[in-house]
Amino acid sequence: MASLKVYGKTYSTNVTRVLTTLAEKNVDDYQMVPIDLLTGANKTPEYLKLQPFGQIPAFQDGDFTLYESRAIARYISDKYEGQGTALSGNTEREKALVNQWLEVESQNYNPCAGKIVFECVFAQILAGRPTDEAVVKEQLEKLEKILDVYEARLTHHKYLAGDFFSLADLAHIPVTNNLINVAKKGELFSSRKHLNAWWEDISSRPSWQKVLQIIQAGQQQK
């Protein structure tokens, strides 16, 4: 039995953020434990002992339990520092920049992108209502300004923390995939030369391609 366990479902971008990190570190010996928000499995007493907020994912490494996908990604990066892709930076300054852009992703980028995806794709499915176009417009305006900052950064650096792929880039992949390929907002990226080149680079990595196969396999099992 694998000592590593990831609790959740692959429709969650937070779950696939963790799976992509595992793939980058060449960690295959883990167990996916299905916790489906749609069935309320995340609200059972047993699961709430692992994740008291009832969100996914939760993560276990033997007797150690962790939640919040970015914290889990950092843990995996540190635990498997000597294998796979070095994701956290090598110098103090590189590590600081990785953490800075992880914060930008979680506090600025992801809230806007996530709301757009929800309104365009999931409002009808999960909330039983049509897309709120006013919300989409507001979030697109915010995201445009954020992506202008990204474009300026990527004009001078191949990746967000510098000239090396890191957790800062990886953290963006799942929700950006939904934004471009599911919500069909690809013009946000194609209209920005350096941002688009960055996305084509990070989304073509073998780790994400592997996770896409896992997602597709999960959809076929429904």
Secondary structure, DSSP 8 states (H G I E B T S, - for coil): --SEEEEE-TT-HHHHHHHHHHHHTT---EEEEE--GGGTGGGSHHHHHH-TT--S-EEEETTEEEESHHHHHHHHHHHTTTSS---S-SSHHHHHHHHHHHHHIIIIIHHHHHHHHIIIIIIIIIISS---HHHHHHHHHHHHHHHHHHHHHHHH-SBTTBSS--HHHHTTHHHHHIIIIIS--THHHHTSHHHHHHHHHHHTSHHHHHHHHHHHHHHHT-
